[in-house]
C-alpha cells in the first residue's frame, strides 16, 4: 500500500473533505501537478477545475473547486477555496441553466468587466458539468 498523507479541502463555511490520501492531482496557474507523500513544501494558486484524490483505500474521489490556494507542509495538504462540490453533488439542470445564461451574457457583454464575469460564470458551469461527467 502506498504511503498516505493528510488532505483537507476547506471553504469559508465548512471543511468539505478531511482524510488520509495517497495522491492529489490539481490544476495550478502553470498547469497540472500531483502531490504524493513526502512532497516538498509548497504554496500555490489552484485554478477553477476538477481536483482528483486517491484515498487511502485506493478509491478515486473528485471535487470541483472554484480556485483558491493549496499548501503542502510536512505531509499535510490543505486546499482553501471559496466553493467546492464533491462528485455526485452537482445539480446538472442548474449547471446547464447557468451555462446557457453565461453564454448569452457573454454574447451581450459590452464591457471588459461584463465579459470577464460571463467567462468566469461559463467556466464555473463547465467545471461543475465536467465533475458530473456531462458535457
N, CA, C and O atoms as a MOPAC input file, in Angstrom:
PM7 MOZYME 1SCF
protein

 N      0.84100 1    -1.18700 1     0.00000 1
 C      0.00000 1     0.00000 1     0.00000 1
 C      0.88400 1     1.24600 1     0.00000 1
 O      1.90400 1     1.30100 1     0.68600 1
 N      0.47600 1     2.23300 1    -0.77300 1
 C      1.24100 1     3.47500 1    -0.87600 1
 C      1.15500 1     4.27300 1     0.42400 1
 O      0.19100 1     4.16200 1     1.18200 1
 N      2.16700 1     5.06300 1     0.65300 1
 C      2.21100 1     5.92900 1     1.81800 1
 C      1.14600 1     7.01600 1     1.68500 1
 O      0.88700 1     7.49900 1     0.58300 1
 N      0.53100 1     7.40200 1     2.80200 1
 C     -0.53900 1     8.39900 1     2.77300 1
 C     -0.12200 1     9.67900 1     3.50000 1
 O      0.88900 1     9.72400 1     4.20200 1
 N     -0.93200 1    10.70400 1     3.30500 1
 C     -0.74900 1    11.97500 1     3.98700 1
 C     -2.12600 1    12.57600 1     4.24200 1
 O     -3.10900 1    12.17600 1     3.61800 1
 N     -2.19600 1    13.54100 1     5.16400 1
 C     -3.46700 1    14.17800 1     5.49700 1
 C     -3.82100 1    15.21900 1     4.43700 1
 O     -2.98000 1    16.01800 1     4.02700 1
 N     -5.07600 1    15.19500 1     4.00300 1
 C     -5.55300 1    16.12000 1     2.97600 1
 C     -6.88500 1    16.71700 1     3.40600 1
 O     -7.77000 1    16.00800 1     3.88400 1
 N     -7.02100 1    18.04300 1     3.22900 1
 C     -8.26300 1    18.72500 1     3.55900 1
 C     -8.62700 1    19.73500 1     2.47400 1
 O     -7.76000 1    20.36700 1     1.87000 1
 N     -9.93100 1    19.86800 1     2.24300 1
 C    -10.46700 1    20.94100 1     1.41900 1
 C    -11.35500 1    21.76400 1     2.34000 1
 O    -12.28000 1    21.24200 1     2.96300 1
 N    -11.05900 1    23.06500 1     2.41800 1
 C    -11.77400 1    23.93800 1     3.34000 1
 C    -12.36100 1    25.12100 1     2.57600 1
 O    -11.66600 1    25.78400 1     1.80700 1
 N    -13.65600 1    25.37600 1     2.80000 1
 C    -14.32200 1    26.56400 1     2.26900 1
 C    -14.62100 1    27.48200 1     3.45300 1
 O    -14.45800 1    27.06800 1     4.60100 1
 N    -15.05300 1    28.71000 1     3.20200 1
 C    -15.37600 1    29.58700 1     4.32300 1
 C    -16.45500 1    29.01700 1     5.25300 1
 O    -16.49400 1    29.35200 1     6.43700 1
 N    -17.31600 1    28.17200 1     4.72600 1
 C    -18.41400 1    27.63400 1     5.52400 1
 C    -18.15500 1    26.32900 1     6.23800 1
 O    -18.78900 1    26.04400 1     7.25400 1
 N    -17.21300 1    25.51100 1     5.71500 1
 C    -17.03000 1    24.19000 1     6.32600 1
 C    -15.78600 1    23.49000 1     5.78600 1
 O    -15.17800 1    23.91600 1     4.80400 1
 N    -15.43700 1    22.41300 1     6.45700 1
 C    -14.41200 1    21.50200 1     5.95700 1
 C    -15.15600 1    20.50800 1     5.06100 1
 O    -15.95500 1    19.70500 1     5.54100 1
 N    -14.88600 1    20.57100 1     3.76600 1
 C    -15.58500 1    19.74200 1     2.79100 1
 C    -15.06900 1    18.30800 1     2.82600 1
 O    -15.84100 1    17.36100 1     2.67700 1
 N    -13.76000 1    18.15100 1     3.02300 1
 C    -13.13900 1    16.81800 1     2.98000 1
 C    -11.93300 1    16.82500 1     3.90300 1
 O    -11.16400 1    17.78600 1     3.93200 1
 N    -11.77700 1    15.75200 1     4.64900 1
 C    -10.60600 1    15.60200 1     5.51200 1
 C    -10.35600 1    14.11400 1     5.69500 1
 O    -11.16300 1    13.40400 1     6.29500 1
 N     -9.21000 1    13.64500 1     5.16400 1
 C     -8.91500 1    12.21500 1     5.24100 1
 C     -7.45000 1    11.99200 1     4.88200 1
 O     -6.76800 1    12.89800 1     4.40300 1
 N     -6.98200 1    10.78000 1     5.11900 1
 C     -5.65400 1    10.38300 1     4.65700 1
 C     -5.77800 1     9.92100 1     3.21600 1
 O     -6.67100 1     9.14400 1     2.88100 1
 N     -4.87900 1    10.40200 1     2.36200 1
 C     -4.94600 1    10.08100 1     0.94300 1
 C     -3.57300 1     9.65900 1     0.43400 1
 O     -2.55500 1     9.89900 1     1.08400 1
 N     -3.56100 1     9.02400 1    -0.74300 1
 C     -2.31000 1     8.61100 1    -1.38000 1
 C     -1.78900 1     9.65100 1    -2.35500 1
 O     -0.57900 1     9.81500 1    -2.51000 1
 N     -2.72500 1    10.37200 1    -3.02900 1
 C     -2.30200 1    11.36100 1    -4.02000 1
 C     -3.38900 1    12.38400 1    -4.25400 1
 O     -4.56900 1    12.14700 1    -3.99400 1
 N     -2.95100 1    13.54800 1    -4.75900 1
 C     -3.85100 1    14.62800 1    -5.14900 1
 C     -3.34400 1    15.15800 1    -6.48600 1
 O     -2.14600 1    15.38500 1    -6.65400 1
 N     -4.24800 1    15.35200 1    -7.42500 1
 C     -3.91200 1    15.98300 1    -8.69500 1
 C     -4.75100 1    17.24300 1    -8.80900 1
 O     -5.97100 1    17.21600 1    -8.64600 1
 N     -4.06500 1    18.36100 1    -9.09500 1
 C     -4.74700 1    19.65200 1    -9.16100 1
 C     -4.27600 1    20.42300 1   -10.38200 1
 O     -3.29200 1    20.06300 1   -11.02800 1
 N     -5.00400 1    21.49500 1   -10.68300 1
 C     -4.67400 1    22.37300 1   -11.80000 1
 C     -4.20100 1    23.70500 1   -11.21900 1
 O     -4.98000 1    24.45000 1   -10.62600 1
 N     -2.92200 1    23.98600 1   -11.40000 1
 C     -2.35600 1    25.23900 1   -10.91500 1
 C     -2.30000 1    26.27900 1   -12.01100 1
 O     -2.75900 1    26.04100 1   -13.12800 1
 N     -1.74100 1    27.42600 1   -11.69600 1
 C     -1.64100 1    28.50200 1   -12.67900 1
 C     -0.66400 1    28.16200 1   -13.79900 1
 O     -0.75000 1    28.73100 1   -14.88700 1
 N      0.25700 1    27.24700 1   -13.54700 1
 C      1.25300 1    26.85700 1   -14.54900 1
 C      0.96500 1    25.48300 1   -15.16100 1
 O      1.78100 1    24.95700 1   -15.91800 1
 N     -0.18800 1    24.90400 1   -14.83600 1
 C     -0.55200 1    23.60000 1   -15.37300 1
 C     -0.88100 1    22.60200 1   -14.27100 1
 O     -0.91600 1    22.95500 1   -13.09200 1
 N     -1.12000 1    21.35900 1   -14.66200 1
 C     -1.46900 1    20.30100 1   -13.71600 1
 C     -0.26200 1    19.85800 1   -12.92300 1
 O      0.87000 1    19.90500 1   -13.40500 1
 N     -0.51800 1    19.42500 1   -11.69300 1
 C      0.55400 1    18.89000 1   -10.86300 1
 C     -0.02500 1    17.85600 1    -9.91300 1
 O     -1.22900 1    17.83400 1    -9.65400 1
 N      0.84300 1    17.00600 1    -9.40100 1
 C      0.43500 1    15.97200 1    -8.46700 1
 C      1.19400 1    16.07700 1    -7.16400 1
 O      2.32400 1    16.56200 1    -7.11300 1
 N      0.54600 1    15.61300 1    -6.11700 1
 C      1.14100 1    15.59500 1    -4.78100 1
 C      1.11200 1    14.15600 1    -4.28200 1
 O      0.07500 1    13.49400 1    -4.32700 1
 N      2.26200 1    13.68000 1    -3.80600 1
 C      2.38000 1    12.38000 1    -3.14300 1
 C      2.93800 1    12.61300 1    -1.74400 1
 O      3.33800 1    13.72900 1    -1.41100 1
 N      2.96500 1    11.57700 1    -0.93200 1
 C      3.54300 1    11.67600 1     0.41300 1
 C      4.98400 1    12.17200 1     0.32800 1
 O      5.69700 1    11.88300 1    -0.63300 1
 N      5.39600 1    12.91300 1     1.33300 1
 C      6.75500 1    13.46300 1     1.44200 1
 C      7.06600 1    14.51300 1     0.38200 1
 O      8.23600 1    14.74200 1     0.07500 1
 N      6.05300 1    15.15100 1    -0.18100 1
 C      6.26200 1    16.22200 1    -1.15900 1
 C      6.95700 1    17.39900 1    -0.47300 1
 O      6.74200 1    17.64800 1     0.71400 1
 N      7.76500 1    18.09800 1    -1.20400 1
 C      8.43800 1    19.29600 1    -0.68300 1
 C      7.39400 1    20.35000 1    -0.31700 1
 O      6.31300 1    20.37500 1    -0.90500 1
 N      7.70300 1    21.21800 1     0.64300 1
 C      6.77500 1    22.29900 1     0.99600 1
 C      6.43400 1    23.14600 1    -0.23100 1
 O      7.28400 1    23.39900 1    -1.08500 1
 N      5.18200 1    23.57400 1    -0.29900 1
 C      4.70300 1    24.29500 1    -1.47600 1
 C      3.47200 1    25.10400 1    -1.10000 1
 O      2.62200 1    24.63900 1    -0.34100 1
 N      3.38100 1    26.30600 1    -1.62800 1
 C      2.14900 1    27.08800 1    -1.59700 1
 C      1.93000 1    27.56900 1    -3.02100 1
 O      2.81100 1    28.19100 1    -3.61400 1
 N      0.74600 1    27.27800 1    -3.57400 1
 C      0.46600 1    27.66100 1    -4.95000 1
 C     -1.01000 1    27.98500 1    -5.12500 1
 O     -1.86200 1    27.54000 1    -4.35700 1
 N     -1.28200 1    28.76300 1    -6.14700 1
 C     -2.66000 1    29.05900 1    -6.51900 1
 C     -3.19700 1    27.90100 1    -7.35200 1
 O     -2.49000 1    27.35900 1    -8.20100 1
 N     -4.45400 1    27.52400 1    -7.10400 1
 C     -5.10700 1    26.50000 1    -7.91600 1
 C     -6.25300 1    27.14100 1    -8.67900 1
 O     -6.92100 1    28.04800 1    -8.18300 1
 N     -6.46400 1    26.66000 1    -9.87800 1
 C     -7.48100 1    27.20000 1   -10.77400 1
 C     -8.83400 1    26.57000 1   -10.51200 1
 O     -8.93400 1    25.52900 1    -9.86300 1
 N     -9.87300 1    27.20900 1   -11.02400 1
 C    -11.19100 1    26.60600 1   -11.02000 1
 C    -11.09000 1    25.35400 1   -11.89000 1
 O    -10.83700 1    25.44300 1   -13.09100 1
 N    -11.28900 1    24.19000 1   -11.27700 1
 C    -11.05700 1    22.94300 1   -12.00000 1
 C    -11.56300 1    21.76100 1   -11.18500 1
 O    -12.08100 1    21.91300 1   -10.07800 1
 N    -11.39600 1    20.58200 1   -11.76800 1
 C    -11.70700 1    19.33600 1   -11.06700 1
 C    -10.42300 1    18.83700 1   -10.42600 1
 O     -9.40100 1    18.67400 1   -11.09300 1
 N    -10.48900 1    18.59700 1    -9.13000 1
 C     -9.36200 1    18.10200 1    -8.34100 1
 C     -9.60300 1    16.61200 1    -8.08300 1
 O    -10.70600 1    16.22400 1    -7.69700 1
 N     -8.58800 1    15.78000 1    -8.29300 1
 C     -8.73200 1    14.33500 1    -8.14000 1
 C     -7.89700 1    13.84300 1    -6.96700 1
 O     -6.72700 1    14.19900 1    -6.82700 1
 N     -8.51500 1    13.02100 1    -6.12800 1
 C     -7.87000 1    12.48200 1    -4.92800 1
 C     -7.94400 1    10.96000 1    -4.98100 1
 O     -8.99400 1    10.39700 1    -5.29200 1
 N     -6.83400 1    10.29700 1    -4.67700 1
 C     -6.84700 1     8.84700 1    -4.46300 1
 C     -6.72300 1     8.64800 1    -2.96800 1
 O     -5.70100 1     8.98500 1    -2.37000 1
 N     -7.77000 1     8.09800 1    -2.36500 1
 C     -7.78200 1     7.98100 1    -0.91000 1
 C     -6.96400 1     6.78200 1    -0.42000 1
 O     -6.37400 1     6.05900 1    -1.22200 1
 N     -6.93500 1     6.58200 1     0.87400 1
 C     -6.14800 1     5.51400 1     1.47800 1
 C     -6.60900 1     4.11700 1     1.10600 1
 O     -5.85800 1     3.15600 1     1.27400 1
 N     -7.83900 1     3.98400 1     0.60100 1
 C     -8.38900 1     2.68200 1     0.19200 1
 C     -8.23200 1     2.46100 1    -1.30500 1
 O     -8.77700 1     1.50100 1    -1.85000 1
 N     -7.48900 1     3.34400 1    -1.98000 1
 C     -7.23600 1     3.27600 1    -3.41800 1
 C     -8.45700 1     3.64300 1    -4.25700 1
 O     -8.51800 1     3.30700 1    -5.44000 1
 N     -9.43300 1     4.33400 1    -3.65300 1
 C    -10.60100 1     4.82200 1    -4.38700 1
 C    -10.33100 1     6.24600 1    -4.86000 1
 O     -9.63500 1     7.00800 1    -4.18900 1
 N    -10.87900 1     6.59700 1    -6.00700 1
 C    -10.71900 1     7.94100 1    -6.54400 1
 C    -11.95000 1     8.78100 1    -6.20900 1
 O    -13.08500 1     8.34400 1    -6.39900 1
 N    -11.71100 1     9.98200 1    -5.71200 1
 C    -12.77100 1    10.92600 1    -5.38300 1
 C    -12.44600 1    12.22600 1    -6.10700 1
 O    -11.29600 1    12.66500 1    -6.11500 1
 N    -13.46600 1    12.84700 1    -6.72000 1
 C    -13.22300 1    14.09800 1    -7.43000 1
 C    -14.05800 1    15.22400 1    -6.82800 1
 O    -15.14900 1    15.00700 1    -6.30000 1
 N    -13.50700 1    16.43500 1    -6.92900 1
 C    -14.14100 1    17.64100 1    -6.41900 1
 C    -14.01400 1    18.73000 1    -7.46600 1
 O    -12.99000 1    18.82000 1    -8.14300 1
 N    -15.04000 1    19.55900 1    -7.61000 1
 C    -14.93600 1    20.76600 1    -8.41800 1
 C    -14.66000 1    21.90000 1    -7.44200 1
 O    -15.44500 1    22.14800 1    -6.52700 1
 N    -13.53600 1    22.58900 1    -7.64500 1
 C    -13.19500 1    23.71000 1    -6.77100 1
 C    -13.25000 1    25.00200 1    -7.55800 1
 O    -13.04200 1    25.01700 1    -8.77100 1
 N    -13.53000 1    26.07500 1    -6.86100 1
 C    -13.65400 1    27.37100 1    -7.51100 1
 C    -12.36000 1    28.17300 1    -7.38000 1
 O    -12.37700 1    29.37100 1    -7.09500 1
 N    -11.24800 1    27.48800 1    -7.59400 1
 C     -9.95300 1    28.14500 1    -7.44900 1
 C     -9.59400 1    28.26700 1    -5.98600 1
 O    -10.33100 1    27.80500 1    -5.11500 1
 N     -8.46200 1    28.89100 1    -5.71800 1
 C     -8.03600 1    29.06900 1    -4.33900 1
 C     -6.54600 1    28.83500 1    -4.20000 1
 O     -5.76700 1    29.13300 1    -5.10500 1
 N     -6.16000 1    28.29500 1    -3.05000 1
 C     -4.75400 1    28.05900 1    -2.76100 1
 C     -4.55400 1    26.66700 1    -2.18600 1
 O     -5.41700 1    26.14600 1    -1.47900 1
 N     -3.41700 1    26.07400 1    -2.49200 1
 C     -3.04000 1    24.75800 1    -1.99200 1
 C     -1.70600 1    24.90500 1    -1.27200 1
 O     -0.76900 1    25.51800 1    -1.78300 1
 N     -1.64200 1    24.32600 1    -0.06700 1
 C     -0.40500 1    24.35800 1     0.71000 1
 C     -0.00100 1    22.94100 1     1.07500 1
 O     -0.82600 1    22.13800 1     1.51300 1
 N      1.28800 1    22.64200 1     0.88800 1
 C      1.86900 1    21.36800 1     1.29700 1
 C      2.88900 1    21.67800 1     2.38400 1
 O      3.78300 1    22.50000 1     2.18700 1
 N      2.75100 1    21.01200 1     3.54500 1
 C      3.69700 1    21.21600 1     4.63300 1
 C      3.71600 1    19.96400 1     5.50600 1
 O      2.71600 1    19.62500 1     6.13800 1
 N      4.84600 1    19.28800 1     5.53600 1
 C      5.06900 1    18.13300 1     6.42900 1
 C      3.95600 1    17.08500 1     6.32700 1
 O      3.33900 1    16.72900 1     7.33100 1
 N      3.70800 1    16.60000 1     5.12000 1
 C      2.68900 1    15.57900 1     4.86000 1
 C      1.27600 1    15.99400 1     5.26600 1
 O      0.44600 1    15.15900 1     5.62600 1
 N      1.02500 1    17.28300 1     5.20100 1
 C     -0.31400 1    17.85100 1     5.35200 1
 C     -0.55800 1    18.72800 1     4.13600 1
 O      0.24400 1    19.60700 1     3.82100 1
 N     -1.67200 1    18.48300 1     3.45400 1
 C     -2.02300 1    19.27800 1     2.27900 1
 C     -3.40000 1    19.87200 1     2.53300 1
 O     -4.34000 1    19.17000 1     2.90400 1
 N     -3.49900 1    21.19500 1     2.32500 1
 C     -4.75200 1    21.90200 1     2.54300 1
 C     -5.07900 1    22.71700 1     1.29300 1
 O     -4.22800 1    23.42900 1     0.76100 1
 N     -6.31900 1    22.60300 1     0.83800 1
 C     -6.82800 1    23.45500 1    -0.23500 1
 C     -7.83400 1    24.40300 1     0.39900 1
 O     -8.79100 1    23.97100 1     1.04100 1
 N     -7.60600 1    25.70700 1     0.21000 1
 C     -8.54300 1    26.73600 1     0.64500 1
 C     -9.23700 1    27.26800 1    -0.59700 1
 O     -8.57800 1    27.76100 1    -1.51200 1
 N    -10.56000 1    27.17300 1    -0.63700 1
 C    -11.32400 1    27.58200 1    -1.81500 1
 C    -12.63500 1    28.22000 1    -1.38500 1
 O    -13.14600 1    27.93800 1    -0.30100 1
 N    -13.17300 1    29.07600 1    -2.23500 1
 C    -14.44200 1    29.72200 1    -1.91500 1
 C    -15.61900 1    28.75800 1    -2.02000 1
 O    -16.58000 1    28.87800 1    -1.25900 1
 N    -15.56200 1    27.80500 1    -2.94800 1
 C    -16.66200 1    26.86700 1    -3.14900 1
 C    -16.12400 1    25.54000 1    -3.64700 1
 O    -15.12200 1    25.48700 1    -4.35900 1
 N    -16.80000 1    24.47500 1    -3.26600 1
 C    -16.37400 1    23.12600 1    -3.64600 1
 C    -17.58100 1    22.21100 1    -3.68200 1
 O    -18.44000 1    22.26100 1    -2.80200 1
 N    -17.63800 1    21.37700 1    -4.70400 1
 C    -18.65200 1    20.32800 1    -4.79500 1
 C    -17.95300 1    18.99200 1    -4.94600 1
 O    -16.96900 1    18.87600 1    -5.67600 1
 N    -18.46100 1    17.99000 1    -4.26000 1
 C    -17.95100 1    16.62500 1    -4.40200 1
 C    -18.74600 1    15.94600 1    -5.51100 1
 O    -19.91800 1    16.25500 1    -5.72800 1
 N    -18.08700 1    15.00500 1    -6.22000 1
 C    -18.81000 1    14.29600 1    -7.27100 1
 C    -20.10300 1    13.73000 1    -6.69500 1
 O    -20.13700 1    13.24900 1    -5.56200 1
 N    -21.15400 1    13.79600 1    -7.48800 1
 C    -22.45900 1    13.34300 1    -7.02700 1
 C    -23.30400 1    14.46000 1    -6.43700 1
 O    -24.50000 1    14.26600 1    -6.21900 1
 N    -22.71700 1    15.62900 1    -6.17100 1
 C    -23.45000 1    16.74800 1    -5.57200 1
 C    -23.89800 1    17.78600 1    -6.60300 1
 O    -24.56500 1    18.75600 1    -6.24500 1
 N    -23.54700 1    17.60100 1    -7.85400 1
 C    -23.83900 1    18.60200 1    -8.87900 1
 C    -25.30800 1    18.53600 1    -9.29000 1
 O    -25.82300 1    17.46900 1    -9.62400 1
 N    -25.97200 1    19.68700 1    -9.26200 1
 C    -27.32000 1    19.81800 1    -9.79600 1
 C    -27.14900 1    20.08400 1   -11.29400 1
 O    -26.90700 1    21.21700 1   -11.70800 1
 N    -27.27800 1    19.03100 1   -12.09500 1
 C    -26.96900 1    19.11400 1   -13.52400 1
 C    -27.86100 1    20.13100 1   -14.23900 1
 O    -27.37200 1    20.90500 1   -15.06100 1
 N    -29.15100 1    20.13800 1   -13.93900 1
 C    -30.05400 1    21.08600 1   -14.60700 1
 C    -29.67600 1    22.52500 1   -14.27300 1
 O    -29.68500 1    23.39200 1   -15.14700 1
 N    -29.34700 1    22.77500 1   -13.02200 1
 C    -28.93800 1    24.12200 1   -12.61300 1
 C    -27.62900 1    24.52000 1   -13.31100 1
 O    -27.49000 1    25.65000 1   -13.77900 1
 N    -26.68500 1    23.59600 1   -13.37800 1
 C    -25.40300 1    23.88400 1   -14.03900 1
 C    -25.61100 1    24.16100 1   -15.52900 1
 O    -24.97800 1    25.05500 1   -16.09100 1
 N    -26.49200 1    23.40200 1   -16.16200 1
 C    -26.79300 1    23.63900 1   -17.58400 1
 C    -27.45100 1    25.00000 1   -17.79000 1
 O    -27.13500 1    25.71100 1   -18.74400 1
 N    -28.37200 1    25.36100 1   -16.88700 1
 C    -29.04400 1    26.66700 1   -16.98200 1
 C    -28.02900 1    27.79300 1   -16.79000 1
 O    -28.08400 1    28.80500 1   -17.49000 1
 N    -27.10300 1    27.62200 1   -15.84400 1
 C    -26.06300 1    28.63200 1   -15.61500 1
 C    -25.13900 1    28.74000 1   -16.82500 1
 O    -24.69800 1    29.83400 1   -17.17900 1
 N    -24.84800 1    27.60700 1   -17.45800 1
 C    -24.01100 1    27.62500 1   -18.65900 1
 C    -24.71000 1    28.39700 1   -19.77500 1
 O    -24.09700 1    29.25000 1   -20.41700 1
 N    -25.99000 1    28.10100 1   -20.00900 1
 C    -26.74500 1    28.80100 1   -21.04700 1
 C    -26.80000 1    30.30500 1   -20.77000 1
 O    -26.59800 1    31.11500 1   -21.67500 1
 N    -27.07400 1    30.67100 1   -19.51900 1
 C    -27.15200 1    32.08800 1   -19.15300 1
 C    -25.80100 1    32.77800 1   -19.34600 1
 O    -25.74700 1    33.91600 1   -19.81100 1
 N    -24.71300 1    32.09400 1   -18.99000 1
 C    -23.37400 1    32.67300 1   -19.14100 1
 C    -23.01800 1    32.85000 1   -20.61200 1
 O    -22.41300 1    33.85500 1   -20.98700 1
 N    -23.38800 1    31.88200 1   -21.45000 1
 C    -23.12100 1    32.00500 1   -22.89200 1
 C    -23.87300 1    33.18900 1   -23.48600 1
 O    -23.32800 1    33.92600 1   -24.30700 1
 N    -25.13100 1    33.37200 1   -23.07100 1
 C    -25.92400 1    34.50400 1   -23.55100 1
 C    -25.33500 1    35.82200 1   -23.04400 1
 O    -25.25600 1    36.79800 1   -23.79000 1
 N    -24.92600 1    35.84800 1   -21.78300 1
 C    -24.34000 1    37.05700 1   -21.20500 1
 C    -23.03900 1    37.41800 1   -21.91300 1
 O    -22.73900 1    38.59500 1   -22.11100 1
 N    -22.27500 1    36.40900 1   -22.29100 1
 C    -21.01300 1    36.65200 1   -22.98800 1
 C    -21.26300 1    37.29000 1   -24.35800 1
 O    -20.51900 1    38.17600 1   -24.77700 1
 N    -22.29900 1    36.84100 1   -25.04300 1
 C    -22.63600 1    37.41400 1   -26.35300 1
 C    -23.12500 1    38.85800 1   -26.23800 1
 O    -22.88700 1    39.67100 1   -27.13100 1
 N    -23.80900 1    39.17200 1   -25.13200 1
 C    -24.37700 1    40.50700 1   -24.94900 1
 C    -23.43700 1    41.46800 1   -24.22300 1
 O    -23.70000 1    42.67000 1   -24.17200 1
 N    -22.35300 1    40.95300 1   -23.66600 1
 C    -21.46200 1    41.77900 1   -22.84000 1
 C    -20.89300 1    42.94900 1   -23.63600 1
 O    -20.39300 1    42.78100 1   -24.74800 1
 N    -20.98000 1    44.13000 1   -23.04500 1
 C    -20.49500 1    45.33500 1   -23.72000 1
 C    -19.13100 1    45.77600 1   -23.19800 1
 O    -18.32100 1    46.32800 1   -23.94300 1
 N    -18.88700 1    45.53200 1   -21.92500 1
 C    -17.62200 1    45.99300 1   -21.34200 1
 C    -16.69800 1    44.80800 1   -21.05200 1
 O    -17.12200 1    43.65300 1   -21.04800 1
 N    -15.45500 1    45.11900 1   -20.81600 1
 C    -14.47000 1    44.08600 1   -20.47000 1
 C    -14.87500 1    43.38900 1   -19.17600 1
 O    -14.75900 1    42.16900 1   -19.05800 1
 N    -15.34800 1    44.16600 1   -18.20800 1
 C    -15.78100 1    43.59200 1   -16.93100 1
 C    -16.93200 1    42.62000 1   -17.09100 1
 O    -16.94500 1    41.55700 1   -16.47200 1
 N    -17.90200 1    42.98400 1   -17.92600 1
 C    -19.04500 1    42.09700 1   -18.17900 1
 C    -18.59200 1    40.81200 1   -18.85500 1
 O    -19.06800 1    39.72800 1   -18.51800 1
 N    -17.67600 1    40.93100 1   -19.80600 1
 C    -17.15700 1    39.73600 1   -20.49200 1
 C    -16.41200 1    38.83000 1   -19.51900 1
 O    -16.56300 1    37.60900 1   -19.56400 1
 N    -15.60800 1    39.42600 1   -18.63600 1
 C    -14.85500 1    38.63500 1   -17.65500 1
 C    -15.79400 1    37.90000 1   -16.70300 1
 O    -15.57400 1    36.72900 1   -16.39300 1
 N    -16.83800 1    38.58500 1   -16.24000 1
 C    -17.81100 1    37.94000 1   -15.34900 1
 C    -18.52000 1    36.79100 1   -16.05800 1
 O    -18.73800 1    35.73200 1   -15.46900 1
 N    -18.87700 1    37.00200 1   -17.32100 1
 C    -19.56600 1    35.95500 1   -18.08600 1
 C    -18.64100 1    34.76500 1   -18.32600 1
 O    -19.07300 1    33.61600 1   -18.23300 1
 N    -17.37000 1    35.03300 1   -18.63500 1
 C    -16.40500 1    33.94000 1   -18.84200 1
 C    -16.21400 1    33.13300 1   -17.56200 1
 O    -16.15200 1    31.90400 1   -17.60500 1
 N    -16.12200 1    33.82200 1   -16.41800 1
 C    -15.98300 1    33.12000 1   -15.13500 1
 C    -17.19500 1    32.24200 1   -14.84700 1
 O    -17.05400 1    31.10100 1   -14.40800 1
 N    -18.38300 1    32.77900 1   -15.09500 1
 C    -19.61100 1    32.00100 1   -14.87000 1
 C    -19.66600 1    30.79400 1   -15.80200 1
 O    -20.10200 1    29.71600 1   -15.39600 1
 N    -19.22400 1    30.96900 1   -17.05000 1
 C    -19.20300 1    29.86400 1   -18.00800 1
 C    -18.20100 1    28.79700 1   -17.58300 1
 O    -18.49100 1    27.60300 1   -17.65400 1
 N    -17.03500 1    29.22600 1   -17.14500 1
 C    -16.02400 1    28.26300 1   -16.69700 1
 C    -16.51400 1    27.49300 1   -15.47000 1
 O    -16.29000 1    26.28700 1   -15.36500 1
 N    -17.18000 1    28.18300 1   -14.54600 1
 C    -17.71400 1    27.51800 1   -13.34900 1
 C    -18.73700 1    26.45800 1   -13.75000 1
 O    -18.67300 1    25.32500 1   -13.27400 1
 N    -19.67700 1    26.81700 1   -14.62100 1
 C    -20.70300 1    25.86100 1   -15.05000 1
 C    -20.07200 1    24.67300 1   -15.77600 1
 O    -20.46900 1    23.52900 1   -15.55400 1
 N    -19.09300 1    24.93900 1   -16.64000 1
 C    -18.41100 1    23.84500 1   -17.34800 1
 C    -17.63700 1    22.94700 1   -16.38800 1
 O    -17.56700 1    21.73500 1   -16.59400 1
 N    -17.05500 1    23.53100 1   -15.34300 1
 C    -16.32000 1    22.73500 1   -14.34600 1
 C    -17.27800 1    21.82400 1   -13.59100 1
 O    -16.98500 1    20.64800 1   -13.37400 1
 N    -18.42700 1    22.37200 1   -13.19200 1
 C    -19.41200 1    21.54100 1   -12.48000 1
 C    -19.90800 1    20.40900 1   -13.38600 1
 O    -20.04800 1    19.27100 1   -12.94000 1
 N    -20.17500 1    20.73000 1   -14.67200 1
 C    -20.62700 1    19.69400 1   -15.60200 1
 C    -19.55200 1    18.64900 1   -15.86200 1
 O    -19.85500 1    17.46700 1   -16.02500 1
 N    -18.30700 1    19.08100 1   -15.90000 1
 C    -17.19700 1    18.11900 1   -16.07000 1
 C    -17.14000 1    17.15800 1   -14.88100 1
 O    -16.92700 1    15.95800 1   -15.05500 1
 N    -17.33100 1    17.69200 1   -13.67800 1
 C    -17.35600 1    16.83400 1   -12.48300 1
 C    -18.49900 1    15.81600 1   -12.57300 1
 O    -18.34500 1    14.65900 1   -12.18200 1
 N    -19.64100 1    16.26200 1   -13.09200 1
 C    -20.79400 1    15.37000 1   -13.22600 1
 C    -20.65600 1    14.44100 1   -14.42300 1
 O    -21.50800 1    13.58500 1   -14.66100 1
 N    -19.55500 1    14.62400 1   -15.18500 1
 C    -19.28300 1    13.83100 1   -16.39200 1
 C    -20.37800 1    14.01800 1   -17.43100 1
 O    -20.78700 1    13.08300 1   -18.11900 1
 N    -20.84500 1    15.28600 1   -17.51900 1
 C    -21.83700 1    15.70700 1   -18.50700 1
 C    -21.23400 1    16.89100 1   -19.22800 1
 O    -20.78900 1    17.83900 1   -18.58100 1
 N    -21.20700 1    16.86600 1   -20.55700 1
 C    -20.57700 1    17.97900 1   -21.27900 1
 C    -21.54800 1    18.71300 1   -22.12600 1
 O    -21.17800 1    19.67600 1   -22.79700 1

